[in-house]
Amino acid sequence: MRPYLVFLFLLCISCIKVEDPIGNFPVYLRLDLTTIDKELRPVGTSKTYTSKDINLNLERVGFGGVLVVHATDDRFYAFDLACPHEANRSVLIVPDENTIYAVCPKCGTKYDIAFGTGAPDGVSRFYLKRYNISGSGSQWTVNN
C-alpha cells in the first residue's frame, strides 16, 4: 500500500505546472554585428531592445523587451527584459557593467546572465524568460 501512495504522490506533483508569469508574446529581432549591433561583438557585453529601438513593422520584442548577451562562454543568449517576479512591462532588469548579472530595480533579484541561465538569486523563484537565438558570424536572429 505504501509504495502505491508514494507513486500517487509523485504522479500528482509531476502534474503541477508552474505558470510562466511573463506569458508568450511575439519575439523577432535580426541582429547585425557589423553595423547597428556592433557593441555585442566583444565577449561580456549586452544590449537591450525595446519597442522604441526597433522597426515595429518587422520586429517584435516580447513582453518587456529583449536583453541580448554575448556571454563569458562566447555564446549569445537572449532574455525578456521584464522581471518575471514582478511580471510588469514597466519593471525591467538592468545588466551590470560586467554583464555578470541583471538586477531588478524593484524586487532586487539578481539574475545570472554571464552563463546564459537566467537563474534568480533573490526573492524571485522564476528564471528569466529565455528566447531562441541562432546564427553565425555577424548575422543573428532572436525569436520564440
C-alpha positions as CSV (number, residue, x, y, z in Angstrom):
1,M,0.0,0.0,0.0
2,R,2.8,2.4,0.9
3,P,4.6,2.2,-2.5
4,Y,1.3,2.9,-4.2
5,L,0.8,6.1,-2.1
6,V,4.4,7.3,-2.9
7,F,3.7,6.6,-6.6
8,L,0.4,8.5,-6.4
9,F,2.1,11.4,-4.7
10,L,4.9,11.6,-7.2
11,L,2.4,11.4,-10.1
12,C,0.4,14.3,-8.6
13,I,3.3,16.6,-8.1
14,S,4.6,15.9,-11.6
15,C,1.4,17.2,-13.0
16,I,1.7,20.6,-11.2
17,K,2.6,23.2,-13.7
18,V,4.4,26.3,-12.7
19,E,2.8,29.2,-14.6
20,D,5.0,31.4,-16.7
21,P,4.5,34.9,-15.3
22,I,5.5,36.6,-18.5
23,G,3.4,34.6,-21.0
24,N,4.1,34.2,-24.7
25,F,4.5,37.4,-26.7
26,P,6.0,37.5,-30.2
27,V,9.7,38.0,-30.5
28,Y,11.6,38.5,-33.7
29,L,14.9,40.5,-34.0
30,R,17.6,40.5,-36.6
31,L,21.0,41.4,-35.3
32,D,23.9,42.7,-37.4
33,L,27.1,42.7,-35.5
34,T,28.9,44.6,-38.3
35,T,26.8,47.7,-38.1
36,I,23.9,48.6,-35.7
37,D,24.7,45.9,-33.1
38,K,28.5,46.1,-33.2
39,E,28.7,46.7,-29.4
40,L,27.8,43.0,-29.0
41,R,31.0,41.7,-30.7
42,P,33.2,41.6,-27.5
43,V,32.6,38.8,-25.0
44,G,31.0,40.1,-21.8
45,T,28.7,42.7,-23.5
46,S,25.0,43.1,-23.7
47,K,22.4,45.3,-25.4
48,T,18.7,45.9,-24.7
49,Y,16.0,46.3,-27.3
50,T,12.6,47.8,-26.6
51,S,9.8,48.8,-28.9
52,K,11.5,52.2,-29.1
53,D,14.6,50.6,-30.6
54,I,13.1,48.5,-33.4
55,N,11.1,48.7,-36.7
56,L,7.7,47.8,-35.4
57,N,6.6,46.8,-38.9
58,L,9.2,44.0,-39.0
59,E,10.4,43.2,-35.5
60,R,8.9,42.3,-32.1
61,V,10.4,42.4,-28.6
62,G,8.3,40.2,-26.4
63,F,6.7,41.3,-23.2
64,G,9.1,43.9,-21.7
65,G,11.8,44.0,-24.4
66,V,14.8,41.8,-25.1
67,L,18.3,41.6,-23.5
68,V,20.9,40.1,-25.8
69,V,24.1,38.9,-24.0
70,H,27.4,37.9,-25.5
71,A,28.3,35.7,-22.5
72,T,31.5,34.6,-21.0
73,D,31.3,31.3,-22.8
74,D,31.4,33.2,-26.1
75,R,27.8,32.3,-26.9
76,F,24.8,34.6,-27.4
77,Y,21.8,34.4,-25.2
78,A,18.5,36.4,-25.2
79,F,16.1,37.1,-22.4
80,D,13.0,39.1,-21.8
81,L,13.7,42.4,-20.1
82,A,10.8,42.1,-17.7
83,C,11.5,40.8,-14.2
84,P,9.4,37.6,-14.0
85,H,8.8,38.1,-10.3
86,E,7.2,41.5,-10.9
87,A,5.6,40.4,-14.3
88,N,5.1,44.1,-15.2
89,R,6.2,45.6,-18.5
90,S,7.5,48.7,-16.8
91,V,9.8,46.8,-14.3
92,L,12.8,45.9,-16.4
93,I,16.0,44.2,-15.4
94,V,19.3,46.1,-15.8
95,P,22.5,44.4,-16.7
96,D,25.5,45.3,-14.5
97,E,28.6,46.8,-16.1
98,N,30.4,43.4,-16.3
99,T,27.5,41.6,-17.8
100,I,27.5,39.0,-14.9
101,Y,24.1,39.8,-13.6
102,A,20.9,41.6,-14.5
103,V,19.2,43.2,-11.5
104,C,15.5,44.0,-11.0
105,P,15.3,47.6,-9.6
106,K,12.1,46.8,-7.7
107,C,12.5,43.4,-6.1
108,G,16.3,43.4,-6.1
109,T,16.7,39.9,-7.5
110,K,19.9,39.3,-9.4
111,Y,19.7,37.0,-12.4
112,D,22.7,35.2,-13.8
113,I,23.3,36.3,-17.4
114,A,27.1,35.5,-17.7
115,F,26.4,31.9,-18.5
116,G,23.0,32.2,-20.1
117,T,21.0,30.5,-17.3
118,G,18.9,33.5,-16.1
119,A,18.9,31.9,-12.7
120,P,17.5,34.0,-9.9
121,D,19.3,35.0,-6.7
122,G,16.8,36.8,-4.5
123,V,13.1,36.8,-3.9
124,S,12.1,35.6,-7.4
125,R,11.5,31.9,-7.9
126,F,11.4,32.3,-11.7
127,Y,14.2,32.2,-14.1
128,L,14.4,34.9,-16.8
129,K,12.3,34.1,-19.8
130,R,14.8,33.0,-22.5
131,Y,14.4,33.3,-26.2
132,N,16.0,31.4,-29.0
133,I,19.0,32.9,-30.7
134,S,20.6,31.5,-33.8
135,G,23.0,32.5,-36.5
136,S,26.7,32.8,-37.1
137,G,29.4,35.4,-37.8
138,S,27.7,38.8,-37.8
139,Q,24.1,37.8,-38.5
140,W,21.9,36.6,-35.7
141,T,18.2,36.1,-35.2
142,V,16.3,36.2,-31.9
143,N,12.8,34.6,-31.8
144,N,10.4,32.4,-29.9
